[in-house]
Amino acid sequence: MATIKKTAKPTKKPAAKKPAAKKPAAKKPAVKKPAAKKPAVKKPAAKPAAKKPAVKKPAAKPAAKKPVVKKPVAKPAAKPAVVKKEVPKAVVAKKPAVKAAPEPKKPAAPAVEQEVKFRNLFEAYSQQKLPFAQGYIVSSFFKESSTYSIIEIVSYAAVKEIYTTAEGLTFVTGGKKLYILVEPDTYCNKPVEPVSRSKTEMEYIPKRFSELETIIAKNQTRIMVAKEPVETFGSFTILEPKGINFSIVFYELPDVINTLCTFLQTTLNRQRKVPEGDAKKAAKLITDIIAKTMSSEGEFQ
């Protein structure tokens, strides 16, 4: 058998490599210079249009009112006249005039009592004119044979009851008593303490010299005033005065301290023969102590 030779296929030569094409280089962006800014030209602001004044329209005049024509009112028909018959008048007998009785005269109103600053204590009690709310009582114990004297001043308030006793007048309330001693130059027991003097001779007061303020007058009379009052509780009794002695009640008025001062000055000067200047000085000392320790405005009230 014939052999069939296979013809070998010609081998393809590899294609020659083409040189790589070069890519064009990337262009750098050009740097832009900032453009110079031109100053903006400001346009002149438009002027506001001038306002035209508003033209006021004349107010409309109110329409003239037409006068109202009054219609004539029809008059009522005249009534026929009535003929009055004359009636004979009756004769009336005149009564005699009666005289009015005279009006009885009213009794005159009692005169208004003026403001009384003080009264005799026992007379005020009998007339029911003692002050219960507050008051001052000045009592004297004078000797007729000499000017040796004791004066007691009592202040009281809120009295519950007042009644008489065999000795005098008792006040059911508390009180404060201030002692004043007037000692003449002729007194023979001067060195004796007042607390140790005779009670029967009415020379005693419950105070020592150290508890007294002393004023020596020009005539050597000694006026001794207690520095503080003695306080009483429950009740106290005012003895009924005899002879030249007295008990006076002073009403609580705005000027009561001045009234007491004047009264004490007069009493010391005229009844106890203390010179006027010294009596005034002593009265001022006494009322200063009263105002401080016994009045409604004092420190112990």
Short mmCIF file of the C-alpha atoms (twelve columns), coordinates in Angstrom:
data_MODEL
# 
_entry.id   MODEL 
# 
loop_
_atom_site.group_PDB 
_atom_site.id 
_atom_site.type_symbol 
_atom_site.label_atom_id 
_atom_site.label_alt_id 
_atom_site.label_comp_id 
_atom_site.label_asym_id 
_atom_site.label_seq_id 
_atom_site.Cartn_x 
_atom_site.Cartn_y 
_atom_site.Cartn_z 
_atom_site.pdbx_PDB_model_num 
ATOM 1   C CA . MET A 1   0.000    0.000   0.000   1 
ATOM 2   C CA . ALA A 2   1.151    3.243   -0.816  1 
ATOM 3   C CA . THR A 3   2.062    5.490   2.202   1 
ATOM 4   C CA . ILE A 4   0.747    8.908   2.353   1 
ATOM 5   C CA . LYS A 5   3.234    11.365  3.583   1 
ATOM 6   C CA . LYS A 6   1.914    14.114  5.615   1 
ATOM 7   C CA . THR A 7   3.216    17.409  4.632   1 
ATOM 8   C CA . ALA A 8   4.357    19.450  7.509   1 
ATOM 9   C CA . LYS A 9   2.625    22.795  7.825   1 
ATOM 10  C CA . PRO A 10  4.951    25.719  7.629   1 
ATOM 11  C CA . THR A 11  5.519    27.239  11.066  1 
ATOM 12  C CA . LYS A 12  4.511    30.819  11.436  1 
ATOM 13  C CA . LYS A 13  7.198    33.187  12.441  1 
ATOM 14  C CA . PRO A 14  6.367    35.334  15.403  1 
ATOM 15  C CA . ALA A 15  5.313    38.832  14.444  1 
ATOM 16  C CA . ALA A 16  7.853    41.457  15.095  1 
ATOM 17  C CA . LYS A 17  7.032    43.507  18.142  1 
ATOM 18  C CA . LYS A 18  6.152    47.074  17.408  1 
ATOM 19  C CA . PRO A 19  7.842    49.585  19.490  1 
ATOM 20  C CA . ALA A 20  5.470    50.897  22.244  1 
ATOM 21  C CA . ALA A 21  4.061    54.233  21.375  1 
ATOM 22  C CA . LYS A 22  4.945    56.946  23.864  1 
ATOM 23  C CA . LYS A 23  2.037    58.636  25.589  1 
ATOM 24  C CA . PRO A 24  2.150    62.346  25.414  1 
ATOM 25  C CA . ALA A 25  3.152    63.895  28.747  1 
ATOM 26  C CA . ALA A 26  0.266    65.237  30.867  1 
ATOM 27  C CA . LYS A 27  -0.039   68.938  30.645  1 
ATOM 28  C CA . LYS A 28  0.189    70.865  33.917  1 
ATOM 29  C CA . PRO A 29  -2.733   73.170  34.478  1 
ATOM 30  C CA . ALA A 30  -1.781   76.743  34.046  1 
ATOM 31  C CA . VAL A 31  -1.792   78.738  37.242  1 
ATOM 32  C CA . LYS A 32  -4.323   81.490  36.968  1 
ATOM 33  C CA . LYS A 33  -3.406   84.791  38.445  1 
ATOM 34  C CA . PRO A 34  -6.166   86.311  40.488  1 
ATOM 35  C CA . ALA A 35  -7.779   89.012  38.581  1 
ATOM 36  C CA . ALA A 36  -7.622   92.395  40.263  1 
ATOM 37  C CA . LYS A 37  -10.975  93.266  41.719  1 
ATOM 38  C CA . LYS A 38  -12.395  96.466  40.544  1 
ATOM 39  C CA . PRO A 39  -13.981  98.573  43.235  1 
ATOM 40  C CA . ALA A 40  -17.692  98.323  42.959  1 
ATOM 41  C CA . VAL A 41  -19.214  101.582 42.027  1 
ATOM 42  C CA . LYS A 42  -21.976  102.400 44.500  1 
ATOM 43  C CA . LYS A 43  -25.004  103.736 42.887  1 
ATOM 44  C CA . PRO A 44  -26.446  106.745 44.671  1 
ATOM 45  C CA . ALA A 45  -29.454  105.703 46.762  1 
ATOM 46  C CA . ALA A 46  -32.655  106.796 45.345  1 
ATOM 47  C CA . LYS A 47  -34.099  109.718 47.253  1 
ATOM 48  C CA . PRO A 48  -37.438  108.975 48.880  1 
ATOM 49  C CA . ALA A 49  -40.206  110.559 47.019  1 
ATOM 50  C CA . ALA A 50  -41.494  113.660 48.745  1 
ATOM 51  C CA . LYS A 51  -44.766  113.012 50.459  1 
ATOM 52  C CA . LYS A 52  -47.519  115.145 49.245  1 
ATOM 53  C CA . PRO A 53  -49.531  116.708 52.050  1 
ATOM 54  C CA . ALA A 54  -52.837  114.986 52.394  1 
ATOM 55  C CA . VAL A 55  -55.614  117.198 51.335  1 
ATOM 56  C CA . LYS A 56  -58.266  117.230 54.024  1 
ATOM 57  C CA . LYS A 57  -61.691  117.094 52.685  1 
ATOM 58  C CA . PRO A 58  -64.028  119.572 54.279  1 
ATOM 59  C CA . ALA A 59  -66.335  117.809 56.707  1 
ATOM 60  C CA . ALA A 60  -69.795  117.482 55.431  1 
ATOM 61  C CA . LYS A 61  -72.089  119.976 57.059  1 
ATOM 62  C CA . PRO A 62  -74.983  118.433 58.923  1 
ATOM 63  C CA . ALA A 63  -78.145  118.771 57.046  1 
ATOM 64  C CA . ALA A 64  -80.207  121.647 58.299  1 
ATOM 65  C CA . LYS A 65  -83.104  120.435 60.365  1 
ATOM 66  C CA . LYS A 66  -86.436  121.477 59.117  1 
ATOM 67  C CA . PRO A 67  -88.545  123.149 61.758  1 
ATOM 68  C CA . VAL A 68  -91.301  120.913 62.982  1 
ATOM 69  C CA . VAL A 69  -94.601  122.388 62.155  1 
ATOM 70  C CA . LYS A 70  -96.826  122.143 65.187  1 
ATOM 71  C CA . LYS A 71  -100.370 121.344 64.450  1 
ATOM 72  C CA . PRO A 72  -102.850 123.574 66.211  1 
ATOM 73  C CA . VAL A 73  -104.451 121.754 69.122  1 
ATOM 74  C CA . ALA A 74  -108.169 121.826 68.982  1 
ATOM 75  C CA . LYS A 75  -109.568 123.777 71.908  1 
ATOM 76  C CA . PRO A 76  -112.291 122.027 73.900  1 
ATOM 77  C CA . ALA A 77  -115.689 123.399 73.445  1 
ATOM 78  C CA . ALA A 78  -116.621 126.002 75.984  1 
ATOM 79  C CA . LYS A 79  -118.855 124.693 78.749  1 
ATOM 80  C CA . PRO A 80  -121.984 126.594 79.518  1 
ATOM 81  C CA . ALA A 81  -121.561 128.848 82.551  1 
ATOM 82  C CA . VAL A 82  -123.121 127.459 85.732  1 
ATOM 83  C CA . VAL A 83  -125.211 129.984 87.570  1 
ATOM 84  C CA . LYS A 84  -124.505 129.763 91.314  1 
ATOM 85  C CA . LYS A 85  -127.327 130.393 93.665  1 
ATOM 86  C CA . GLU A 86  -126.519 132.692 96.517  1 
ATOM 87  C CA . VAL A 87  -126.842 130.896 99.889  1 
ATOM 88  C CA . PRO A 88  -127.445 133.144 102.863 1 
ATOM 89  C CA . LYS A 89  -124.472 132.964 105.264 1 
ATOM 90  C CA . ALA A 90  -125.143 131.771 108.788 1 
ATOM 91  C CA . VAL A 91  -124.185 134.214 111.470 1 
ATOM 92  C CA . VAL A 92  -121.456 132.610 113.610 1 
ATOM 93  C CA . ALA A 93  -120.979 133.942 117.107 1 
ATOM 94  C CA . LYS A 94  -117.374 134.908 117.783 1 
ATOM 95  C CA . LYS A 95  -115.688 133.035 120.608 1 
ATOM 96  C CA . PRO A 96  -113.542 135.040 123.000 1 
ATOM 97  C CA . ALA A 97  -109.837 134.607 122.249 1 
ATOM 98  C CA . VAL A 98  -108.151 132.146 124.579 1 
ATOM 99  C CA . LYS A 99  -104.731 133.265 125.789 1 
ATOM 100 C CA . ALA A 100 -102.036 130.596 125.509 1 
ATOM 101 C CA . ALA A 101 -100.612 129.519 128.825 1 
ATOM 102 C CA . PRO A 102 -97.022  130.726 129.308 1 
ATOM 103 C CA . GLU A 103 -94.453  127.969 128.702 1 
ATOM 104 C CA . PRO A 104 -92.761  126.812 131.879 1 
ATOM 105 C CA . LYS A 105 -89.171  127.991 132.054 1 
ATOM 106 C CA . LYS A 106 -86.628  125.233 131.758 1 
ATOM 107 C CA . PRO A 107 -84.130  125.061 134.591 1 
ATOM 108 C CA . ALA A 108 -80.736  126.368 133.612 1 
ATOM 109 C CA . ALA A 109 -78.206  123.668 132.787 1 
ATOM 110 C CA . PRO A 110 -75.683  123.177 135.558 1 
ATOM 111 C CA . ALA A 111 -72.380  124.853 134.882 1 
ATOM 112 C CA . VAL A 112 -69.756  122.497 133.567 1 
ATOM 113 C CA . GLU A 113 -67.214  121.820 136.272 1 
ATOM 114 C CA . GLN A 114 -63.751  122.988 135.343 1 
ATOM 115 C CA . GLU A 115 -60.898  120.534 135.372 1 
ATOM 116 C CA . VAL A 116 -60.020  119.897 139.014 1 
ATOM 117 C CA . LYS A 117 -56.425  118.938 139.682 1 
ATOM 118 C CA . PHE A 118 -56.740  117.958 143.356 1 
ATOM 119 C CA . ARG A 119 -59.277  117.703 146.199 1 
ATOM 120 C CA . ASN A 120 -59.464  117.072 149.899 1 
ATOM 121 C CA . LEU A 121 -59.235  113.277 150.162 1 
ATOM 122 C CA . PHE A 122 -62.159  112.686 152.537 1 
ATOM 123 C CA . GLU A 123 -64.408  115.213 150.783 1 
ATOM 124 C CA . ALA A 124 -63.694  113.516 147.456 1 
ATOM 125 C CA . TYR A 125 -64.630  110.165 149.013 1 
ATOM 126 C CA . SER A 126 -67.953  111.506 150.338 1 
ATOM 127 C CA . GLN A 127 -68.714  112.993 146.888 1 
ATOM 128 C CA . GLN A 128 -67.691  109.767 145.113 1 
ATOM 129 C CA . LYS A 129 -65.005  111.605 143.170 1 
ATOM 130 C CA . LEU A 130 -61.965  109.586 144.166 1 
ATOM 131 C CA . PRO A 131 -59.903  108.346 141.215 1 
ATOM 132 C CA . PHE A 132 -59.792  104.545 141.100 1 
ATOM 133 C CA . ALA A 133 -57.505  104.104 138.089 1 
ATOM 134 C CA . GLN A 134 -54.529  106.051 139.423 1 
ATOM 135 C CA . GLY A 135 -53.759  108.921 141.767 1 
ATOM 136 C CA . TYR A 136 -51.431  110.517 144.316 1 
ATOM 137 C CA . ILE A 137 -52.176  111.298 147.972 1 
ATOM 138 C CA . VAL A 138 -50.170  113.858 149.961 1 
ATOM 139 C CA . SER A 139 -50.586  113.718 153.747 1 
ATOM 140 C CA . SER A 140 -48.955  115.971 156.344 1 
ATOM 141 C CA . PHE A 141 -48.063  115.376 159.991 1 
ATOM 142 C CA . PHE A 142 -47.169  118.776 161.407 1 
ATOM 143 C CA . LYS A 143 -46.336  119.736 164.959 1 
ATOM 144 C CA . GLU A 144 -48.021  122.846 166.252 1 
ATOM 145 C CA . SER A 145 -45.213  123.574 168.724 1 
ATOM 146 C CA . SER A 146 -42.450  123.548 166.066 1 
ATOM 147 C CA . THR A 147 -41.857  123.238 162.344 1 
ATOM 148 C CA . TYR A 148 -40.771  119.593 162.663 1 
ATOM 149 C CA . SER A 149 -42.842  117.848 159.986 1 
ATOM 150 C CA . ILE A 150 -43.327  114.600 158.134 1 
ATOM 151 C CA . ILE A 151 -44.901  114.499 154.676 1 
ATOM 152 C CA . GLU A 152 -45.995  111.235 153.070 1 
ATOM 153 C CA . ILE A 153 -46.736  110.909 149.350 1 
ATOM 154 C CA . VAL A 154 -48.530  107.748 148.169 1 
ATOM 155 C CA . SER A 155 -49.016  106.686 144.554 1 
ATOM 156 C CA . TYR A 156 -51.565  103.985 143.718 1 
ATOM 157 C CA . ALA A 157 -53.328  102.376 140.757 1 
ATOM 158 C CA . ALA A 158 -56.090  99.880  139.953 1 
ATOM 159 C CA . VAL A 159 -58.039  100.233 143.215 1 
ATOM 160 C CA . LYS A 160 -60.444  97.354  143.877 1 
ATOM 161 C CA . GLU A 161 -62.240  98.881  146.847 1 
ATOM 162 C CA . ILE A 162 -62.159  101.937 149.148 1 
ATOM 163 C CA . TYR A 163 -63.835  101.948 152.558 1 
ATOM 164 C CA . THR A 164 -63.680  103.895 155.809 1 
ATOM 165 C CA . THR A 165 -62.297  102.574 159.095 1 
ATOM 166 C CA . ALA A 166 -61.960  103.949 162.606 1 
ATOM 167 C CA . GLU A 167 -58.527  105.314 161.676 1 
ATOM 168 C CA . GLY A 168 -59.183  106.685 158.227 1 
ATOM 169 C CA . LEU A 169 -59.643  105.524 154.656 1 
ATOM 170 C CA . THR A 170 -58.439  102.125 153.412 1 
ATOM 171 C CA . PHE A 171 -57.507  101.462 149.762 1 
ATOM 172 C CA . VAL A 172 -57.550  97.836  148.636 1 
ATOM 173 C CA . THR A 173 -54.610  97.933  146.254 1 
ATOM 174 C CA . GLY A 174 -50.850  98.128  146.292 1 
ATOM 175 C CA . GLY A 175 -49.016  101.428 146.549 1 
ATOM 176 C CA . LYS A 176 -45.722  103.228 146.986 1 
ATOM 177 C CA . LYS A 177 -44.996  105.675 149.797 1 
ATOM 178 C CA . LEU A 178 -42.317  108.372 149.756 1 
ATOM 179 C CA . TYR A 179 -41.209  109.980 153.051 1 
ATOM 180 C CA . ILE A 180 -40.096  113.607 153.487 1 
ATOM 181 C CA . LEU A 181 -38.779  114.893 156.818 1 
ATOM 182 C CA . VAL A 182 -38.481  118.588 157.665 1 
ATOM 183 C CA . GLU A 183 -36.181  119.173 160.643 1 
ATOM 184 C CA . PRO A 184 -35.777  122.706 162.073 1 
ATOM 185 C CA . ASP A 185 -32.463  124.022 163.358 1 
ATOM 186 C CA . THR A 186 -33.800  123.931 166.951 1 
ATOM 187 C CA . TYR A 187 -34.510  120.183 166.932 1 
ATOM 188 C CA . CYS A 188 -32.627  118.567 169.821 1 
ATOM 189 C CA . ASN A 189 -32.241  114.961 168.547 1 
ATOM 190 C CA . LYS A 190 -30.431  115.675 165.295 1 
ATOM 191 C CA . PRO A 191 -27.810  112.887 165.640 1 
ATOM 192 C CA . VAL A 192 -30.520  110.210 166.085 1 
ATOM 193 C CA . GLU A 193 -31.342  108.234 162.961 1 
ATOM 194 C CA . PRO A 194 -34.923  108.917 161.766 1 
ATOM 195 C CA . VAL A 195 -35.650  105.174 161.967 1 
ATOM 196 C CA . SER A 196 -34.830  105.288 165.722 1 
ATOM 197 C CA . ARG A 197 -36.856  108.365 166.648 1 
ATOM 198 C CA . SER A 198 -40.080  108.434 168.685 1 
ATOM 199 C CA . LYS A 199 -43.244  107.143 167.027 1 
ATOM 200 C CA . THR A 200 -45.526  108.600 169.693 1 
ATOM 201 C CA . GLU A 201 -44.088  112.051 169.068 1 
ATOM 202 C CA . MET A 202 -44.597  111.583 165.315 1 
ATOM 203 C CA . GLU A 203 -40.856  111.925 164.619 1 
ATOM 204 C CA . TYR A 204 -40.288  108.467 163.085 1 
ATOM 205 C CA . ILE A 205 -39.791  107.516 159.466 1 
ATOM 206 C CA . PRO A 206 -38.451  104.075 158.361 1 
ATOM 207 C CA . LYS A 207 -35.245  105.472 156.838 1 
ATOM 208 C CA . ARG A 208 -31.613  105.987 157.807 1 
ATOM 209 C CA . PHE A 209 -29.498  109.009 156.949 1 
ATOM 210 C CA . SER A 210 -27.762  106.977 154.215 1 
ATOM 211 C CA . GLU A 211 -31.127  106.402 152.540 1 
ATOM 212 C CA . LEU A 212 -32.025  110.094 152.419 1 
ATOM 213 C CA . GLU A 213 -31.165  113.047 150.182 1 
ATOM 214 C CA . THR A 214 -30.586  116.126 152.370 1 
ATOM 215 C CA . ILE A 215 -30.987  119.817 151.542 1 
ATOM 216 C CA . ILE A 216 -29.864  122.380 154.147 1 
ATOM 217 C CA . ALA A 217 -31.768  125.642 153.778 1 
ATOM 218 C CA . LYS A 218 -30.440  129.138 154.510 1 
ATOM 219 C CA . ASN A 219 -32.152  129.130 157.898 1 
ATOM 220 C CA . GLN A 220 -30.455  125.761 158.693 1 
ATOM 221 C CA . THR A 221 -33.668  123.772 158.276 1 
ATOM 222 C CA . ARG A 222 -32.882  120.327 156.916 1 
ATOM 223 C CA . ILE A 223 -35.209  118.822 154.299 1 
ATOM 224 C CA . MET A 224 -34.572  115.068 154.023 1 
ATOM 225 C CA . VAL A 225 -36.118  113.131 151.118 1 
ATOM 226 C CA . ALA A 226 -36.068  109.327 150.777 1 
ATOM 227 C CA . LYS A 227 -34.096  108.194 147.732 1 
ATOM 228 C CA . GLU A 228 -36.651  105.479 146.987 1 
ATOM 229 C CA . PRO A 229 -40.273  104.876 148.052 1 
ATOM 230 C CA . VAL A 230 -41.451  102.050 150.322 1 
ATOM 231 C CA . GLU A 231 -43.735  99.612  148.495 1 
ATOM 232 C CA . THR A 232 -46.942  98.348  150.133 1 
ATOM 233 C CA . PHE A 233 -48.894  95.250  149.075 1 
ATOM 234 C CA . GLY A 234 -52.562  94.352  149.385 1 
ATOM 235 C CA . SER A 235 -53.878  97.548  150.966 1 
ATOM 236 C CA . PHE A 236 -52.906  100.740 152.777 1 
ATOM 237 C CA . THR A 237 -54.704  103.187 155.073 1 
ATOM 238 C CA . ILE A 238 -54.598  106.985 155.031 1 
ATOM 239 C CA . LEU A 239 -55.114  108.414 158.519 1 
ATOM 240 C CA . GLU A 240 -57.790  111.038 158.908 1 
ATOM 241 C CA . PRO A 241 -56.006  114.369 159.440 1 
ATOM 242 C CA . LYS A 242 -56.526  116.439 162.576 1 
ATOM 243 C CA . GLY A 243 -55.760  120.043 163.443 1 
ATOM 244 C CA . ILE A 244 -53.552  121.747 160.882 1 
ATOM 245 C CA . ASN A 245 -52.799  118.545 158.978 1 
ATOM 246 C CA . PHE A 246 -54.262  117.605 155.600 1 
ATOM 247 C CA . SER A 247 -54.706  114.754 153.104 1 
ATOM 248 C CA . ILE A 248 -55.003  115.794 149.459 1 
ATOM 249 C CA . VAL A 249 -55.671  113.551 146.456 1 
ATOM 250 C CA . PHE A 250 -54.172  114.553 143.090 1 
ATOM 251 C CA . TYR A 251 -55.737  113.345 139.852 1 
ATOM 252 C CA . GLU A 252 -53.604  111.675 137.175 1 
ATOM 253 C CA . LEU A 253 -53.491  114.467 134.593 1 
ATOM 254 C CA . PRO A 254 -50.782  115.304 132.045 1 
ATOM 255 C CA . ASP A 255 -49.357  118.052 134.303 1 
ATOM 256 C CA . VAL A 256 -49.765  116.253 137.650 1 
ATOM 257 C CA . ILE A 257 -46.006  116.321 138.384 1 
ATOM 258 C CA . ASN A 258 -45.908  120.115 137.913 1 
ATOM 259 C CA . THR A 259 -49.019  120.468 140.087 1 
ATOM 260 C CA . LEU A 260 -47.373  118.435 142.861 1 
ATOM 261 C CA . CYS A 261 -44.195  120.497 142.586 1 
ATOM 262 C CA . THR A 262 -46.063  123.787 142.985 1 
ATOM 263 C CA . PHE A 263 -48.128  122.451 145.897 1 
ATOM 264 C CA . LEU A 264 -45.069  121.130 147.795 1 
ATOM 265 C CA . GLN A 265 -43.123  124.322 147.224 1 
ATOM 266 C CA . THR A 266 -45.976  126.426 148.638 1 
ATOM 267 C CA . THR A 267 -46.454  124.075 151.616 1 
ATOM 268 C CA . LEU A 268 -42.762  124.086 152.600 1 
ATOM 269 C CA . ASN A 269 -42.440  127.823 152.204 1 
ATOM 270 C CA . ARG A 270 -45.649  129.080 153.823 1 
ATOM 271 C CA . GLN A 271 -46.407  126.425 156.433 1 
ATOM 272 C CA . ARG A 272 -42.950  125.113 157.362 1 
ATOM 273 C CA . LYS A 273 -41.011  128.402 157.053 1 
ATOM 274 C CA . VAL A 274 -38.505  127.094 154.498 1 
ATOM 275 C CA . PRO A 275 -37.002  129.945 152.426 1 
ATOM 276 C CA . GLU A 276 -38.615  130.181 148.998 1 
ATOM 277 C CA . GLY A 277 -35.504  129.308 146.976 1 
ATOM 278 C CA . ASP A 278 -34.789  126.251 149.144 1 
ATOM 279 C CA . ALA A 279 -38.449  125.220 149.093 1 
ATOM 280 C CA . LYS A 280 -38.401  125.307 145.310 1 
ATOM 281 C CA . LYS A 281 -35.213  123.236 145.218 1 
ATOM 282 C CA . ALA A 282 -36.654  120.654 147.626 1 
ATOM 283 C CA . ALA A 283 -39.949  120.419 145.716 1 
ATOM 284 C CA . LYS A 284 -38.035  119.799 142.485 1 
ATOM 285 C CA . LEU A 285 -36.010  117.021 144.137 1 
ATOM 286 C CA . ILE A 286 -39.169  115.358 145.491 1 
ATOM 287 C CA . THR A 287 -41.066  115.416 142.189 1 
ATOM 288 C CA . ASP A 288 -38.033  114.133 140.267 1 
ATOM 289 C CA . ILE A 289 -38.013  111.051 142.514 1 
ATOM 290 C CA . ILE A 290 -41.796  110.666 142.073 1 
ATOM 291 C CA . ALA A 291 -41.521  110.883 138.286 1 
ATOM 292 C CA . LYS A 292 -38.711  108.326 138.232 1 
ATOM 293 C CA . THR A 293 -40.011  105.723 140.693 1 
ATOM 294 C CA . MET A 294 -43.738  106.299 141.288 1 
ATOM 295 C CA . SER A 295 -45.370  107.665 138.109 1 
ATOM 296 C CA . SER A 296 -47.044  105.723 135.302 1 
ATOM 297 C CA . GLU A 297 -43.919  106.323 133.182 1 
ATOM 298 C CA . GLY A 298 -41.438  105.544 135.943 1 
ATOM 299 C CA . GLU A 299 -38.969  102.674 135.748 1 
ATOM 300 C CA . PHE A 300 -40.744  100.621 138.449 1 
ATOM 301 C CA . GLN A 301 -44.220  100.771 136.859 1 
# 
